[in-house]
């Protein structure tokens, strides 16, 4: 039996979906954009599964619940949508206590509140491992951001430092880190949805995607959608290099392959006034990603469980 990669499976599924006039943005972006009256709506769904996306030993349940909800809300940020509502479908182990459920949902509610959305409903079911699936809804006051539209000569910018969340995860997998590793642990445990940055990019950036599967891989998605190529030119990050060496990790691999940062990667003539944006490369007419080496990103069907 054939077992394709995650993105091969996604592409196969997309080929089976019929085009629809109801969609303002075709299938395959960070969120579906539905034509609405008076405003278009972005809708996305994302799951976090125990043993695949997280371990309960990593943090209290409110931290893990908030983080999982942020991952879903980040898709709306990448589209330049303003979040409106979040729906939570939870699979709970049989021994999951009421107090644990309240703590988990407290974190989810905090994530929604931070971006001006409400938890509007959901579903409960029993299963072997804790799993959280979130459907998020946002509206557009301007044209949606998409992965398509990057132009040769554009700069490539990110709104979260590449590799910081990936390094934090490596520390967590080792049971924690020293005091000076806290910023990296927080980058993985306590990300935020970069909604304000996404809204600022509307009408300014030519293309945008959130960095969930790794900088090199997500840049590849953006370039293929735009019909362009790029050269990556990562600025130095001496502290990350020092921390990575401490635990025997390749800092360049962390920065190119490490995902789950949930910042935005965008192509634009300049930083578009986004505070703390980091330039990481240049869009070019020739297809292909240069400067990335062999840096595949996260693949659900190739990665070991956590």
Secondary structure, DSSP 8 states (H G I E B T S, - for coil): -----HHHHHHHHHHHS---TTEEE-TTSSSEEE--SSS-EEEEEEEEEBTTTB-GGGS-HHHHHHHHHHHHHHHHHHTT-EEEEEEEEEEE-TT--HHHHHHHHHHHHHHHHHTT-EEEEEEEEE-SS-EEEEEEEEE-SS----S----TT-EEEESS-TTHHHHHHHHHHTT---GGGHHHHHHHHT----HHHHHHHTTT-SEEEE-SS-HHHHHHHHHHHHT-EEEE-----HHHHHHHHHTT--HHHHHHH------EEEEESS-TT-TT-EEEEEEESSSEEES--S-----TTTS---
